[in-house]
Amino acid sequence: RVTDFLPGVNITYKLNNKTNIRLSGSQTVIRPEFRELTNFAFFDFELGATVLGNPGLVRSKISNADLRYELYPRAGELFTVGIFYKYFNDPIELYFNQSGVGTSNTFNYIQPDHATAFGAELEFRKKLDFTDALKNFTVQGNLSYIYNRVKSLDRPMQGQSPYLINASLQYDLEKPGLSTTLLFNQIGRRILYVGNQDVPAIWEAPRPLLDF
């Protein structure tokens, strides 16, 4: 049995009725799932490979800190910019094991000692009702830059992109209850599965996604 103390603090300094400076910090944990802990090998149809758990996995602890400037010009609108830092103790990663069980395509779970991430984030939401032609439209977006490293291996963590882009254009008609959204999303190049000394990591390339 493991007992974790998970404090969280959020301090907001109100500059005026529309502007805040927010400082927050927290300690969180990520606990491994049953399949990640078991010795049982199962076939993952998305991977097209066998995945074998690791009974030696322990829960990951993450220390978080965030400083943010928030501006709320009016109801339904916002502009925020912030910086953040995260410290990962024992992060869980999925890696390709060439000498796996029963097949050359086997994946296992590993835990590097620790990793860090820091970066900046910009978020905005703006109504376009400054003209009648656009009065039912709202534009919003979120941009993030993240520098992340597994210290002992000098590489990014599995699944961590160096940047994220989200943008949307929303059209609402309140009376008939109609709401539509055009959404754009793109992630930076990231490690999909960790490699080893004989096999390089498998990377996921960035691709723009457009949804309506």
Buried (B, 14 or more C-beta within 10 A) or exposed (E): EEEEEEEEEEEEEEEEEEBBBBBBBBBEBEEBEEEBBBEEBEEEEEBEBBBBBBEEBBEBBBBBBBBBBBBBEEEEBBBBBBBBBBBBBBBBBBBBBEEBEEEEBBBBBBBBEBBBBBBEBEBBBBBBEEEEEEEBBBBBBBBBBBEBBBEEEEBBBBBBBBBBBBBBBBBBEEEEEEEEEEBBBBBBEBBBBBBBEEBEBBEBEEEEEEEE
